[in-house]
Amino acid sequence: MTQWPPQRRPLRYGSDTRRWTLMVIVLIGSLGVYVAERWMRVPDAPVIGSAFVADGDTLTIAGTRIRLIDIDAPELDQNCLDAQGRDWPCGRQASAQLRSHIRGRDLTCQPNSRDQYGRSLATCTLPDGANINAWMVEQGWAVTSGQANVYGAQQADAKSARRGLWTGSFTPPRQWRQQHPRVGDNRKD
């Protein structure tokens, strides 16, 4: 005669089950520590000093490589078209304009995070507090980037005034990089 409900046998945990349970616990704990570290992390200290300009959105201060966050400037090798359809070196011009605007003054760059190449992603300001990232977009030497569209108003102003890149036509820097991969190195400097 069958007994209802059927009797259950006690579960037996073998060494494999214990090992898997322990690995899952360690994995969950590690993930928890990682998340807590990222959310509760104190932001990096500001980087202050004279900047070496690599291109229109990348610079170095005291050995720290910094990528201006929320903007994207044309690559050094990138050309654009002027109002008459002639090529001009917009990447070199963007870099020159940033260098000229800084004019050797010390910058204060507040890191926000790091990119996949280890560069600090930061907002940089001049001694008077003027935002370099915003200036590059407002003058038309960079476009706003990222989903937040932080510098959308500055870009709209540059576009309507036909400043910088907006004097003619250009390929957005991200798209240009995809079309012109570097041999052996496809990273943005």
Sequence and secondary structure as in RCSB ss.txt:
>XXXX:A:sequence
MTQWPPQRRPLRYGSDTRRWTLMVIVLIGSLGVYVAERWMRVPDAPVIGSAFVADGDTLTIAGTRIRLIDIDAPE
LDQNCLDAQGRDWPCGRQASAQLRSHIRGRDLTCQPNSRDQYGRSLATCTLPDGANINAWMVEQGWAVTSGQANV
YGAQQADAKSARRGLWTGSFTPPRQWRQQHPRVGDNRKD
>XXXX:A:secstr
   SS         HHHHHHHHHHHHHHHHHHHHHHHHHH      EEEEEEEEETTEEEETTEEEEETTEE   
TT  EE TTS EE HHHHHHHHHHHHHTT EEEEEEEEE TTS EEEEEE TT  BHHHHHHHTTSSEE STT T
THHHHHHHHHHT GGGGSB   HHHHHHHS BTTB    
